[in-house]
Amino acid sequence: MAMPPYTIHCQACGAKASLKVASHWSDGETRELKTYSIVCDSCLDAALKMAKARHLHCQVLPGESIEPPGVWELGAGKSSGALVRRPDLENASQ
Ligand SMILES: [Zn+2]
């Protein structure tokens, strides 16, 4: 699936989004990246805090697992498999 040609906007403030907050989810066979939010640099802290809070209350079925939220760069024109993870940004709010 090709990336849409239009700009992706921050879900919090409407500016151009550059980052994705997401968690790897797995049921033991399938592994997916579950998106919490799409944000710009300045809204990342708040989005990451919210994702971490949601993660704590996340219900998973037996056999399923979900990793703590992480941060990925939104690369224009890249497929989701080519997203670059930014661990340096993941502890910004701690
Ligand atoms: Zn924003």
PDB file of the backbone (N, CA, C, O) and the ligand in Angstrom, with CONECT records:
HET     ZN  A 101       1
ATOM      1  N   MET A   1       0.850  -1.197   0.000  1.00  0.00           N
ATOM      2  CA  MET A   1       0.000   0.000   0.000  1.00  0.00           C
ATOM      3  C   MET A   1       0.883   1.244   0.000  1.00  0.00           C
ATOM      4  O   MET A   1       1.753   1.378   0.861  1.00  0.00           O
ATOM      5  N   ALA A   2       0.678   2.143  -0.936  1.00  0.00           N
ATOM      6  CA  ALA A   2       1.492   3.362  -1.019  1.00  0.00           C
ATOM      7  C   ALA A   2       1.068   4.371   0.049  1.00  0.00           C
ATOM      8  O   ALA A   2      -0.089   4.408   0.468  1.00  0.00           O
ATOM      9  N   MET A   3       2.038   5.190   0.480  1.00  0.00           N
ATOM     10  CA  MET A   3       1.712   6.248   1.436  1.00  0.00           C
ATOM     11  C   MET A   3       0.837   7.279   0.738  1.00  0.00           C
ATOM     12  O   MET A   3       1.034   7.565  -0.443  1.00  0.00           O
ATOM     13  N   PRO A   4      -0.131   7.839   1.466  1.00  0.00           N
ATOM     14  CA  PRO A   4      -0.958   8.884   0.844  1.00  0.00           C
ATOM     15  C   PRO A   4      -0.093  10.101   0.508  1.00  0.00           C
ATOM     16  O   PRO A   4       0.849  10.412   1.237  1.00  0.00           O
ATOM     17  N   PRO A   5      -0.409  10.789  -0.594  1.00  0.00           N
ATOM     18  CA  PRO A   5       0.426  11.905  -1.025  1.00  0.00           C
ATOM     19  C   PRO A   5       0.248  13.169  -0.188  1.00  0.00           C
ATOM     20  O   PRO A   5       1.077  14.076  -0.257  1.00  0.00           O
ATOM     21  N   TYR A   6      -0.826  13.239   0.603  1.00  0.00           N
ATOM     22  CA  TYR A   6      -1.078  14.440   1.393  1.00  0.00           C
ATOM     23  C   TYR A   6      -0.292  14.426   2.701  1.00  0.00           C
ATOM     24  O   TYR A   6       0.200  13.384   3.135  1.00  0.00           O
ATOM     25  N   THR A   7      -0.184  15.585   3.313  1.00  0.00           N
ATOM     26  CA  THR A   7       0.537  15.727   4.571  1.00  0.00           C
ATOM     27  C   THR A   7      -0.232  15.076   5.711  1.00  0.00           C
ATOM     28  O   THR A   7      -1.457  15.175   5.777  1.00  0.00           O
ATOM     29  N   ILE A   8       0.478  14.420   6.594  1.00  0.00           N
ATOM     30  CA  ILE A   8      -0.140  13.841   7.787  1.00  0.00           C
ATOM     31  C   ILE A   8      -0.066  14.887   8.894  1.00  0.00           C
ATOM     32  O   ILE A   8       0.995  15.446   9.170  1.00  0.00           O
ATOM     33  N   HIS A   9      -1.217  15.141   9.525  1.00  0.00           N
ATOM     34  CA  HIS A   9      -1.266  16.181  10.550  1.00  0.00           C
ATOM     35  C   HIS A   9      -1.233  15.600  11.961  1.00  0.00           C
ATOM     36  O   HIS A   9      -1.742  14.508  12.215  1.00  0.00           O
ATOM     37  N   CYS A  10      -0.624  16.354  12.867  1.00  0.00           N
ATOM     38  CA  CYS A  10      -0.559  15.993  14.273  1.00  0.00           C
ATOM     39  C   CYS A  10      -1.976  15.882  14.832  1.00  0.00           C
ATOM     40  O   CYS A  10      -2.801  16.766  14.606  1.00  0.00           O
ATOM     41  N   GLN A  11      -2.262  14.798  15.564  1.00  0.00           N
ATOM     42  CA  GLN A  11      -3.608  14.596  16.110  1.00  0.00           C
ATOM     43  C   GLN A  11      -3.901  15.533  17.271  1.00  0.00           C
ATOM     44  O   GLN A  11      -5.061  15.721  17.638  1.00  0.00           O
ATOM     45  N   ALA A  12      -2.863  16.123  17.851  1.00  0.00           N
ATOM     46  CA  ALA A  12      -3.060  17.008  19.003  1.00  0.00           C
ATOM     47  C   ALA A  12      -3.196  18.471  18.600  1.00  0.00           C
ATOM     48  O   ALA A  12      -4.072  19.169  19.112  1.00  0.00           O
ATOM     49  N   CYS A  13      -2.340  18.951  17.686  1.00  0.00           N
ATOM     50  CA  CYS A  13      -2.344  20.393  17.383  1.00  0.00           C
ATOM     51  C   CYS A  13      -2.560  20.727  15.912  1.00  0.00           C
ATOM     52  O   CYS A  13      -2.761  21.893  15.574  1.00  0.00           O
ATOM     53  N   GLY A  14      -2.523  19.735  15.034  1.00  0.00           N
ATOM     54  CA  GLY A  14      -2.804  19.989  13.630  1.00  0.00           C
ATOM     55  C   GLY A  14      -1.597  20.378  12.796  1.00  0.00           C
ATOM     56  O   GLY A  14      -1.719  20.562  11.585  1.00  0.00           O
ATOM     57  N   ALA A  15      -0.417  20.507  13.432  1.00  0.00           N
ATOM     58  CA  ALA A  15       0.806  20.804  12.682  1.00  0.00           C
ATOM     59  C   ALA A  15       1.212  19.569  11.877  1.00  0.00           C
ATOM     60  O   ALA A  15       0.617  18.500  12.016  1.00  0.00           O
ATOM     61  N   LYS A  16       2.223  19.730  11.042  1.00  0.00           N
ATOM     62  CA  LYS A  16       2.700  18.592  10.258  1.00  0.00           C
ATOM     63  C   LYS A  16       3.272  17.538  11.216  1.00  0.00           C
ATOM     64  O   LYS A  16       4.162  17.827  12.015  1.00  0.00           O
ATOM     65  N   ALA A  17       2.748  16.325  11.120  1.00  0.00           N
ATOM     66  CA  ALA A  17       3.193  15.252  12.021  1.00  0.00           C
ATOM     67  C   ALA A  17       4.479  14.628  11.516  1.00  0.00           C
ATOM     68  O   ALA A  17       4.685  14.497  10.310  1.00  0.00           O
ATOM     69  N   SER A  18       5.337  14.248  12.436  1.00  0.00           N
ATOM     70  CA  SER A  18       6.595  13.629  12.033  1.00  0.00           C
ATOM     71  C   SER A  18       6.888  12.341  12.792  1.00  0.00           C
ATOM     72  O   SER A  18       7.820  11.610  12.453  1.00  0.00           O
ATOM     73  N   LEU A  19       6.087  12.066  13.823  1.00  0.00           N
ATOM     74  CA  LEU A  19       6.374  10.905  14.660  1.00  0.00           C
ATOM     75  C   LEU A  19       5.121  10.079  14.933  1.00  0.00           C
ATOM     76  O   LEU A  19       4.001  10.590  14.924  1.00  0.00           O
ATOM     77  N   LYS A  20       5.339   8.793  15.176  1.00  0.00           N
ATOM     78  CA  LYS A  20       4.240   7.881  15.500  1.00  0.00           C
ATOM     79  C   LYS A  20       4.555   7.231  16.835  1.00  0.00           C
ATOM     80  O   LYS A  20       5.671   6.761  17.060  1.00  0.00           O
ATOM     81  N   VAL A  21       3.554   7.206  17.732  1.00  0.00           N
ATOM     82  CA  VAL A  21       3.702   6.499  19.002  1.00  0.00           C
ATOM     83  C   VAL A  21       2.928   5.195  18.861  1.00  0.00           C
ATOM     84  O   VAL A  21       1.731   5.208  18.575  1.00  0.00           O
ATOM     85  N   ALA A  22       3.608   4.073  19.060  1.00  0.00           N
ATOM     86  CA  ALA A  22       2.981   2.776  18.805  1.00  0.00           C
ATOM     87  C   ALA A  22       3.606   1.682  19.650  1.00  0.00           C
ATOM     88  O   ALA A  22       4.678   1.862  20.226  1.00  0.00           O
ATOM     89  N   SER A  23       2.920   0.539  19.718  1.00  0.00           N
ATOM     90  CA  SER A  23       3.423  -0.628  20.442  1.00  0.00           C
ATOM     91  C   SER A  23       3.395  -1.848  19.539  1.00  0.00           C
ATOM     92  O   SER A  23       2.492  -2.002  18.717  1.00  0.00           O
ATOM     93  N   HIS A  24       4.380  -2.705  19.692  1.00  0.00           N
ATOM     94  CA  HIS A  24       4.328  -3.997  19.010  1.00  0.00           C
ATOM     95  C   HIS A  24       3.404  -4.924  19.776  1.00  0.00           C
ATOM     96  O   HIS A  24       3.587  -5.149  20.973  1.00  0.00           O
ATOM     97  N   TRP A  25       2.408  -5.462  19.080  1.00  0.00           N
ATOM     98  CA  TRP A  25       1.464  -6.414  19.653  1.00  0.00           C
ATOM     99  C   TRP A  25       1.694  -7.767  19.003  1.00  0.00           C
ATOM    100  O   TRP A  25       2.004  -7.838  17.814  1.00  0.00           O
ATOM    101  N   SER A  26       1.547  -8.829  19.758  1.00  0.00           N
ATOM    102  CA  SER A  26       1.710 -10.165  19.184  1.00  0.00           C
ATOM    103  C   SER A  26       0.771 -11.157  19.855  1.00  0.00           C
ATOM    104  O   SER A  26       0.511 -11.060  21.054  1.00  0.00           O
ATOM    105  N   ASP A  27       0.263 -12.108  19.083  1.00  0.00           N
ATOM    106  CA  ASP A  27      -0.527 -13.195  19.665  1.00  0.00           C
ATOM    107  C   ASP A  27       0.258 -14.501  19.596  1.00  0.00           C
ATOM    108  O   ASP A  27      -0.298 -15.587  19.758  1.00  0.00           O
ATOM    109  N   GLY A  28       1.566 -14.373  19.351  1.00  0.00           N
ATOM    110  CA  GLY A  28       2.410 -15.550  19.267  1.00  0.00           C
ATOM    111  C   GLY A  28       2.671 -15.970  17.830  1.00  0.00           C
ATOM    112  O   GLY A  28       3.668 -16.632  17.543  1.00  0.00           O
ATOM    113  N   GLU A  29       1.775 -15.585  16.925  1.00  0.00           N
ATOM    114  CA  GLU A  29       1.954 -15.906  15.510  1.00  0.00           C
ATOM    115  C   GLU A  29       2.100 -14.638  14.693  1.00  0.00           C
ATOM    116  O   GLU A  29       3.032 -14.492  13.902  1.00  0.00           O
ATOM    117  N   THR A  30       1.165 -13.726  14.895  1.00  0.00           N
ATOM    118  CA  THR A  30       1.168 -12.481  14.154  1.00  0.00           C
ATOM    119  C   THR A  30       1.808 -11.395  14.997  1.00  0.00           C
ATOM    120  O   THR A  30       1.632 -11.382  16.215  1.00  0.00           O
ATOM    121  N   ARG A  31       2.548 -10.480  14.378  1.00  0.00           N
ATOM    122  CA  ARG A  31       3.133  -9.360  15.086  1.00  0.00           C
ATOM    123  C   ARG A  31       2.759  -8.090  14.330  1.00  0.00           C
ATOM    124  O   ARG A  31       3.014  -7.969  13.132  1.00  0.00           O
ATOM    125  N   GLU A  32       2.155  -7.153  15.042  1.00  0.00           N
ATOM    126  CA  GLU A  32       1.707  -5.918  14.396  1.00  0.00           C
ATOM    127  C   GLU A  32       2.153  -4.721  15.196  1.00  0.00           C
ATOM    128  O   GLU A  32       2.405  -4.815  16.397  1.00  0.00           O
ATOM    129  N   LEU A  33       2.249  -3.587  14.514  1.00  0.00           N
ATOM    130  CA  LEU A  33       2.511  -2.327  15.186  1.00  0.00           C
ATOM    131  C   LEU A  33       1.171  -1.628  15.388  1.00  0.00           C
ATOM    132  O   LEU A  33       0.517  -1.232  14.423  1.00  0.00           O
ATOM    133  N   LYS A  34       0.763  -1.479  16.663  1.00  0.00           N
ATOM    134  CA  LYS A  34      -0.502  -0.812  16.979  1.00  0.00           C
ATOM    135  C   LYS A  34      -0.221   0.658  17.252  1.00  0.00           C
ATOM    136  O   LYS A  34       0.572   0.990  18.133  1.00  0.00           O
ATOM    137  N   THR A  35      -0.866   1.530  16.502  1.00  0.00           N
ATOM    138  CA  THR A  35      -0.609   2.959  16.643  1.00  0.00           C
ATOM    139  C   THR A  35      -1.464   3.581  17.741  1.00  0.00           C
ATOM    140  O   THR A  35      -2.681   3.400  17.760  1.00  0.00           O
ATOM    141  N   TYR A  36      -0.832   4.311  18.649  1.00  0.00           N
ATOM    142  CA  TYR A  36      -1.559   5.086  19.659  1.00  0.00           C
ATOM    143  C   TYR A  36      -1.884   6.464  19.109  1.00  0.00           C
ATOM    144  O   TYR A  36      -3.032   6.907  19.157  1.00  0.00           O
ATOM    145  N   SER A  37      -0.857   7.145  18.581  1.00  0.00           N
ATOM    146  CA  SER A  37      -1.113   8.461  18.026  1.00  0.00           C
ATOM    147  C   SER A  37      -0.028   8.877  17.045  1.00  0.00           C
ATOM    148  O   SER A  37       1.083   8.348  17.044  1.00  0.00           O
ATOM    149  N   ILE A  38      -0.395   9.856  16.202  1.00  0.00           N
ATOM    150  CA  ILE A  38       0.493  10.426  15.197  1.00  0.00           C
ATOM    151  C   ILE A  38       0.660  11.889  15.590  1.00  0.00           C
ATOM    152  O   ILE A  38      -0.325  12.627  15.637  1.00  0.00           O
ATOM    153  N   VAL A  39       1.868  12.316  15.867  1.00  0.00           N
ATOM    154  CA  VAL A  39       2.067  13.670  16.410  1.00  0.00           C
ATOM    155  C   VAL A  39       3.282  14.375  15.806  1.00  0.00           C
ATOM    156  O   VAL A  39       4.079  13.772  15.088  1.00  0.00           O
ATOM    157  N   CYS A  40       3.402  15.673  16.116  1.00  0.00           N
ATOM    158  CA  CYS A  40       4.580  16.449  15.751  1.00  0.00           C
ATOM    159  C   CYS A  40       5.588  16.375  16.905  1.00  0.00           C
ATOM    160  O   CYS A  40       5.289  15.828  17.967  1.00  0.00           O
ATOM    161  N   ASP A  41       6.778  16.931  16.686  1.00  0.00           N
ATOM    162  CA  ASP A  41       7.839  16.881  17.703  1.00  0.00           C
ATOM    163  C   ASP A  41       7.385  17.447  19.044  1.00  0.00           C
ATOM    164  O   ASP A  41       7.659  16.862  20.092  1.00  0.00           O
ATOM    165  N   SER A  42       6.685  18.597  19.012  1.00  0.00           N
ATOM    166  CA  SER A  42       6.369  19.273  20.271  1.00  0.00           C
ATOM    167  C   SER A  42       5.258  18.601  21.054  1.00  0.00           C
ATOM    168  O   SER A  42       5.119  18.845  22.253  1.00  0.00           O
ATOM    169  N   CYS A  43       4.454  17.752  20.401  1.00  0.00           N
ATOM    170  CA  CYS A  43       3.382  17.061  21.112  1.00  0.00           C
ATOM    171  C   CYS A  43       3.797  15.647  21.522  1.00  0.00           C
ATOM    172  O   CYS A  43       2.998  14.910  22.100  1.00  0.00           O
ATOM    173  N   LEU A  44       5.027  15.268  21.230  1.00  0.00           N
ATOM    174  CA  LEU A  44       5.449  13.897  21.492  1.00  0.00           C
ATOM    175  C   LEU A  44       5.387  13.533  22.970  1.00  0.00           C
ATOM    176  O   LEU A  44       4.904  12.460  23.333  1.00  0.00           O
ATOM    177  N   ASP A  45       5.878  14.428  23.817  1.00  0.00           N
ATOM    178  CA  ASP A  45       5.910  14.158  25.258  1.00  0.00           C
ATOM    179  C   ASP A  45       4.539  13.771  25.795  1.00  0.00           C
ATOM    180  O   ASP A  45       4.390  12.757  26.478  1.00  0.00           O
ATOM    181  N   ALA A  46       3.533  14.596  25.476  1.00  0.00           N
ATOM    182  CA  ALA A  46       2.170  14.356  25.956  1.00  0.00           C
ATOM    183  C   ALA A  46       1.617  13.065  25.366  1.00  0.00           C
ATOM    184  O   ALA A  46       0.961  12.292  26.064  1.00  0.00           O
ATOM    185  N   ALA A  47       1.880  12.832  24.087  1.00  0.00           N
ATOM    186  CA  ALA A  47       1.357  11.636  23.417  1.00  0.00           C
ATOM    187  C   ALA A  47       1.980  10.378  23.998  1.00  0.00           C
ATOM    188  O   ALA A  47       1.311   9.355  24.145  1.00  0.00           O
ATOM    189  N   LEU A  48       3.271  10.456  24.328  1.00  0.00           N
ATOM    190  CA  LEU A  48       3.968   9.314  24.884  1.00  0.00           C
ATOM    191  C   LEU A  48       3.459   8.994  26.295  1.00  0.00           C
ATOM    192  O   LEU A  48       3.292   7.829  26.655  1.00  0.00           O
ATOM    193  N   LYS A  49       3.217  10.036  27.078  1.00  0.00           N
ATOM    194  CA  LYS A  49       2.672   9.848  28.431  1.00  0.00           C
ATOM    195  C   LYS A  49       1.301   9.189  28.365  1.00  0.00           C
ATOM    196  O   LYS A  49       0.998   8.284  29.143  1.00  0.00           O
ATOM    197  N   MET A  50       0.463   9.657  27.417  1.00  0.00           N
ATOM    198  CA  MET A  50      -0.877   9.122  27.268  1.00  0.00           C
ATOM    199  C   MET A  50      -0.809   7.660  26.822  1.00  0.00           C
ATOM    200  O   MET A  50      -1.560   6.820  27.318  1.00  0.00           O
ATOM    201  N   ALA A  51       0.091   7.363  25.887  1.00  0.00           N
ATOM    202  CA  ALA A  51       0.233   5.990  25.395  1.00  0.00           C
ATOM    203  C   ALA A  51       0.692   5.066  26.507  1.00  0.00           C
ATOM    204  O   ALA A  51       0.228   3.930  26.612  1.00  0.00           O
ATOM    205  N   LYS A  52       1.611   5.556  27.343  1.00  0.00           N
ATOM    206  CA  LYS A  52       2.099   4.731  28.455  1.00  0.00           C
ATOM    207  C   LYS A  52       0.984   4.464  29.457  1.00  0.00           C
ATOM    208  O   LYS A  52       0.886   3.361  29.995  1.00  0.00           O
ATOM    209  N   ALA A  53       0.140   5.468  29.714  1.00  0.00           N
ATOM    210  CA  ALA A  53      -0.989   5.301  30.626  1.00  0.00           C
ATOM    211  C   ALA A  53      -1.990   4.302  30.049  1.00  0.00           C
ATOM    212  O   ALA A  53      -2.516   3.450  30.765  1.00  0.00           O
ATOM    213  N   ARG A  54      -2.246   4.418  28.736  1.00  0.00           N
ATOM    214  CA  ARG A  54      -3.186   3.490  28.094  1.00  0.00           C
ATOM    215  C   ARG A  54      -2.620   2.081  28.095  1.00  0.00           C
ATOM    216  O   ARG A  54      -3.352   1.105  28.258  1.00  0.00           O
ATOM    217  N   HIS A  55      -1.308   1.987  27.912  1.00  0.00           N
ATOM    218  CA  HIS A  55      -0.663   0.673  27.875  1.00  0.00           C
ATOM    219  C   HIS A  55      -0.831  -0.053  29.208  1.00  0.00           C
ATOM    220  O   HIS A  55      -1.026  -1.268  29.238  1.00  0.00           O
ATOM    221  N   LEU A  56      -0.755   0.694  30.310  1.00  0.00           N
ATOM    222  CA  LEU A  56      -0.908   0.089  31.639  1.00  0.00           C
ATOM    223  C   LEU A  56      -2.273  -0.551  31.825  1.00  0.00           C
ATOM    224  O   LEU A  56      -2.419  -1.540  32.543  1.00  0.00           O
ATOM    225  N   HIS A  57      -3.283   0.033  31.160  1.00  0.00           N
ATOM    226  CA  HIS A  57      -4.647  -0.470  31.311  1.00  0.00           C
ATOM    227  C   HIS A  57      -5.076  -1.339  30.138  1.00  0.00           C
ATOM    228  O   HIS A  57      -6.245  -1.701  30.005  1.00  0.00           O
ATOM    229  N   CYS A  58      -4.112  -1.661  29.299  1.00  0.00           N
ATOM    230  CA  CYS A  58      -4.405  -2.438  28.106  1.00  0.00           C
ATOM    231  C   CYS A  58      -4.765  -3.873  28.471  1.00  0.00           C
ATOM    232  O   CYS A  58      -4.028  -4.531  29.206  1.00  0.00           O
ATOM    233  N   GLN A  59      -5.889  -4.357  27.965  1.00  0.00           N
ATOM    234  CA  GLN A  59      -6.306  -5.733  28.225  1.00  0.00           C
ATOM    235  C   GLN A  59      -5.824  -6.621  27.085  1.00  0.00           C
ATOM    236  O   GLN A  59      -6.077  -6.332  25.916  1.00  0.00           O
ATOM    237  N   VAL A  60      -5.141  -7.678  27.423  1.00  0.00           N
ATOM    238  CA  VAL A  60      -4.757  -8.632  26.376  1.00  0.00           C
ATOM    239  C   VAL A  60      -5.315 -10.011  26.709  1.00  0.00           C
ATOM    240  O   VAL A  60      -5.459 -10.377  27.876  1.00  0.00           O
ATOM    241  N   LEU A  61      -5.618 -10.752  25.680  1.00  0.00           N
ATOM    242  CA  LEU A  61      -6.123 -12.110  25.846  1.00  0.00           C
ATOM    243  C   LEU A  61      -4.959 -13.037  26.185  1.00  0.00           C
ATOM    244  O   LEU A  61      -3.804 -12.713  25.910  1.00  0.00           O
ATOM    245  N   PRO A  62      -5.262 -14.190  26.781  1.00  0.00           N
ATOM    246  CA  PRO A  62      -4.186 -15.149  27.058  1.00  0.00           C
ATOM    247  C   PRO A  62      -3.421 -15.481  25.773  1.00  0.00           C
ATOM    248  O   PRO A  62      -4.027 -15.757  24.738  1.00  0.00           O
ATOM    249  N   GLY A  63      -2.093 -15.452  25.847  1.00  0.00           N
ATOM    250  CA  GLY A  63      -1.281 -15.737  24.660  1.00  0.00           C
ATOM    251  C   GLY A  63      -0.894 -14.491  23.891  1.00  0.00           C
ATOM    252  O   GLY A  63       0.007 -14.524  23.053  1.00  0.00           O
ATOM    253  N   GLU A  64      -1.576 -13.391  24.175  1.00  0.00           N
ATOM    254  CA  GLU A  64      -1.232 -12.142  23.509  1.00  0.00           C
ATOM    255  C   GLU A  64      -0.245 -11.352  24.360  1.00  0.00           C
ATOM    256  O   GLU A  64      -0.225 -11.478  25.585  1.00  0.00           O
ATOM    257  N   SER A  65       0.559 -10.551  23.709  1.00  0.00           N
ATOM    258  CA  SER A  65       1.449  -9.672  24.457  1.00  0.00           C
ATOM    259  C   SER A  65       1.543  -8.341  23.732  1.00  0.00           C
ATOM    260  O   SER A  65       1.452  -8.279  22.506  1.00  0.00           O
ATOM    261  N   ILE A  66       1.726  -7.284  24.500  1.00  0.00           N
ATOM    262  CA  ILE A  66       1.895  -5.970  23.891  1.00  0.00           C
ATOM    263  C   ILE A  66       3.055  -5.274  24.591  1.00  0.00           C
ATOM    264  O   ILE A  66       3.096  -5.181  25.818  1.00  0.00           O
ATOM    265  N   GLU A  67       4.003  -4.785  23.780  1.00  0.00           N
ATOM    266  CA  GLU A  67       5.199  -4.164  24.335  1.00  0.00           C
ATOM    267  C   GLU A  67       4.907  -2.725  24.749  1.00  0.00           C
ATOM    268  O   GLU A  67       3.932  -2.136  24.281  1.00  0.00           O
ATOM    269  N   PRO A  68       5.737  -2.150  25.621  1.00  0.00           N
ATOM    270  CA  PRO A  68       5.551  -0.747  25.992  1.00  0.00           C
ATOM    271  C   PRO A  68       5.639   0.150  24.751  1.00  0.00           C
ATOM    272  O   PRO A  68       6.326  -0.189  23.787  1.00  0.00           O
ATOM    273  N   PRO A  69       4.945   1.295  24.776  1.00  0.00           N
ATOM    274  CA  PRO A  69       4.931   2.179  23.617  1.00  0.00           C
ATOM    275  C   PRO A  69       6.328   2.659  23.221  1.00  0.00           C
ATOM    276  O   PRO A  69       7.182   2.908  24.072  1.00  0.00           O
ATOM    277  N   GLY A  70       6.536   2.779  21.921  1.00  0.00           N
ATOM    278  CA  GLY A  70       7.782   3.292  21.381  1.00  0.00           C
ATOM    279  C   GLY A  70       7.510   4.417  20.396  1.00  0.00           C
ATOM    280  O   GLY A  70       6.357   4.741  20.113  1.00  0.00           O
ATOM    281  N   VAL A  71       8.586   5.012  19.874  1.00  0.00           N
ATOM    282  CA  VAL A  71       8.462   6.140  18.953  1.00  0.00           C
ATOM    283  C   VAL A  71       9.093   5.777  17.605  1.00  0.00           C
ATOM    284  O   VAL A  71      10.216   5.276  17.539  1.00  0.00           O
ATOM    285  N   TRP A  72       8.344   6.042  16.543  1.00  0.00           N
ATOM    286  CA  TRP A  72       8.847   5.803  15.187  1.00  0.00           C
ATOM    287  C   TRP A  72       8.758   7.085  14.376  1.00  0.00           C
ATOM    288  O   TRP A  72       7.862   7.906  14.575  1.00  0.00           O
ATOM    289  N   GLU A  73       9.712   7.242  13.451  1.00  0.00           N
ATOM    290  CA  GLU A  73       9.667   8.382  12.529  1.00  0.00           C
ATOM    291  C   GLU A  73       8.675   8.089  11.423  1.00  0.00           C
ATOM    292  O   GLU A  73       8.617   6.970  10.913  1.00  0.00           O
ATOM    293  N   LEU A  74       7.894   9.091  11.050  1.00  0.00           N
ATOM    294  CA  LEU A  74       7.017   8.963   9.892  1.00  0.00           C
ATOM    295  C   LEU A  74       7.833   9.350   8.682  1.00  0.00           C
ATOM    296  O   LEU A  74       8.087  10.535   8.464  1.00  0.00           O
ATOM    297  N   GLY A  75       8.246   8.385   7.894  1.00  0.00           N
ATOM    298  CA  GLY A  75       9.033   8.700   6.701  1.00  0.00           C
ATOM    299  C   GLY A  75       8.130   8.800   5.498  1.00  0.00           C
ATOM    300  O   GLY A  75       7.453   7.830   5.157  1.00  0.00           O
ATOM    301  N   ALA A  76       8.099   9.949   4.844  1.00  0.00           N
ATOM    302  CA  ALA A  76       7.270  10.128   3.660  1.00  0.00           C
ATOM    303  C   ALA A  76       7.743   9.179   2.564  1.00  0.00           C
ATOM    304  O   ALA A  76       8.937   9.070   2.285  1.00  0.00           O
ATOM    305  N   GLY A  77       6.780   8.497   1.952  1.00  0.00           N
ATOM    306  CA  GLY A  77       7.116   7.635   0.824  1.00  0.00           C
ATOM    307  C   GLY A  77       7.647   6.274   1.223  1.00  0.00           C
ATOM    308  O   GLY A  77       7.969   5.460   0.358  1.00  0.00           O
ATOM    309  N   LYS A  78       7.745   6.013   2.515  1.00  0.00           N
ATOM    310  CA  LYS A  78       8.220   4.699   2.944  1.00  0.00           C
ATOM    311  C   LYS A  78       7.032   3.831   3.327  1.00  0.00           C
ATOM    312  O   LYS A  78       5.997   4.335   3.764  1.00  0.00           O
ATOM    313  N   SER A  79       7.186   2.547   3.164  1.00  0.00           N
ATOM    314  CA  SER A  79       6.160   1.634   3.643  1.00  0.00           C
ATOM    315  C   SER A  79       6.300   1.509   5.156  1.00  0.00           C
ATOM    316  O   SER A  79       7.338   1.859   5.719  1.00  0.00           O
ATOM    317  N   SER A  80       5.258   1.012   5.813  1.00  0.00           N
ATOM    318  CA  SER A  80       5.292   0.931   7.268  1.00  0.00           C
ATOM    319  C   SER A  80       6.406   0.005   7.751  1.00  0.00           C
ATOM    320  O   SER A  80       6.886   0.143   8.876  1.00  0.00           O
ATOM    321  N   GLY A  81       6.814  -0.930   6.910  1.00  0.00           N
ATOM    322  CA  GLY A  81       7.885  -1.838   7.292  1.00  0.00           C
ATOM    323  C   GLY A  81       9.230  -1.154   7.358  1.00  0.00           C
ATOM    324  O   GLY A  81      10.181  -1.701   7.916  1.00  0.00           O
ATOM    325  N   ALA A  82       9.320   0.051   6.786  1.00  0.00           N
ATOM    326  CA  ALA A  82      10.592   0.760   6.723  1.00  0.00           C
ATOM    327  C   ALA A  82      10.672   1.891   7.746  1.00  0.00           C
ATOM    328  O   ALA A  82      11.587   2.713   7.690  1.00  0.00           O
ATOM    329  N   LEU A  83       9.712   1.939   8.688  1.00  0.00           N
ATOM    330  CA  LEU A  83       9.740   2.992   9.699  1.00  0.00           C
ATOM    331  C   LEU A  83      10.993   2.882  10.559  1.00  0.00           C
ATOM    332  O   LEU A  83      11.441   1.786  10.893  1.00  0.00           O
ATOM    333  N   VAL A  84      11.540   4.025  10.906  1.00  0.00           N
ATOM    334  CA  VAL A  84      12.751   4.067  11.725  1.00  0.00           C
ATOM    335  C   VAL A  84      12.359   4.321  13.169  1.00  0.00           C
ATOM    336  O   VAL A  84      11.678   5.301  13.470  1.00  0.00           O
ATOM    337  N   ARG A  85      12.794   3.428  14.072  1.00  0.00           N
ATOM    338  CA  ARG A  85      12.471   3.608  15.481  1.00  0.00           C
ATOM    339  C   ARG A  85      13.424   4.619  16.106  1.00  0.00           C
ATOM    340  O   ARG A  85      14.602   4.669  15.754  1.00  0.00           O
ATOM    341  N   ARG A  86      12.911   5.428  17.037  1.00  0.00           N
ATOM    342  CA  ARG A  86      13.716   6.464  17.683  1.00  0.00           C
ATOM    343  C   ARG A  86      13.750   6.241  19.198  1.00  0.00           C
ATOM    344  O   ARG A  86      13.081   6.953  19.946  1.00  0.00           O
ATOM    345  N   PRO A  87      14.533   5.247  19.650  1.00  0.00           N
ATOM    346  CA  PRO A  87      14.591   4.986  21.102  1.00  0.00           C
ATOM    347  C   PRO A  87      15.119   6.175  21.894  1.00  0.00           C
ATOM    348  O   PRO A  87      14.837   6.299  23.086  1.00  0.00           O
ATOM    349  N   ASP A  88      15.884   7.053  21.241  1.00  0.00           N
ATOM    350  CA  ASP A  88      16.407   8.229  21.933  1.00  0.00           C
ATOM    351  C   ASP A  88      15.297   9.181  22.369  1.00  0.00           C
ATOM    352  O   ASP A  88      15.485   9.983  23.284  1.00  0.00           O
ATOM    353  N   LEU A  89      14.113   9.089  21.697  1.00  0.00           N
ATOM    354  CA  LEU A  89      12.992   9.969  22.049  1.00  0.00           C
ATOM    355  C   LEU A  89      12.037   9.320  23.043  1.00  0.00           C
ATOM    356  O   LEU A  89      11.181  10.000  23.609  1.00  0.00           O
ATOM    357  N   GLU A  90      12.171   8.017  23.263  1.00  0.00           N
ATOM    358  CA  GLU A  90      11.165   7.287  24.031  1.00  0.00           C
ATOM    359  C   GLU A  90      11.197   7.571  25.528  1.00  0.00           C
ATOM    360  O   GLU A  90      10.204   7.356  26.221  1.00  0.00           O
ATOM    361  N   ASN A  91      12.322   8.049  26.026  1.00  0.00           N
ATOM    362  CA  ASN A  91      12.406   8.327  27.460  1.00  0.00           C
ATOM    363  C   ASN A  91      12.381   9.820  27.757  1.00  0.00           C
ATOM    364  O   ASN A  91      12.703  10.255  28.863  1.00  0.00           O
ATOM    365  N   ALA A  92      11.993  10.599  26.748  1.00  0.00           N
ATOM    366  CA  ALA A  92      12.030  12.055  26.875  1.00  0.00           C
ATOM    367  C   ALA A  92      11.160  12.557  28.032  1.00  0.00           C
ATOM    368  O   ALA A  92      11.465  13.587  28.633  1.00  0.00           O
ATOM    369  N   SER A  93      10.072  11.831  28.348  1.00  0.00           N
ATOM    370  CA  SER A  93       9.126  12.331  29.338  1.00  0.00           C
ATOM    371  C   SER A  93       9.373  11.753  30.726  1.00  0.00           C
ATOM    372  O   SER A  93       8.579  11.978  31.640  1.00  0.00           O
ATOM    373  N   GLN A  94      10.441  11.027  30.890  1.00  0.00           N
ATOM    374  CA  GLN A  94      10.662  10.403  32.193  1.00  0.00           C
ATOM    375  C   GLN A  94      11.667  11.193  33.010  1.00  0.00           C
ATOM    376  O   GLN A  94      11.978  10.816  34.140  1.00  0.00           O
TER     377      GLN A  94
HETATM  378 ZN    ZN A 101       1.412  18.693  17.616  1.00  0.00          ZN2+
END
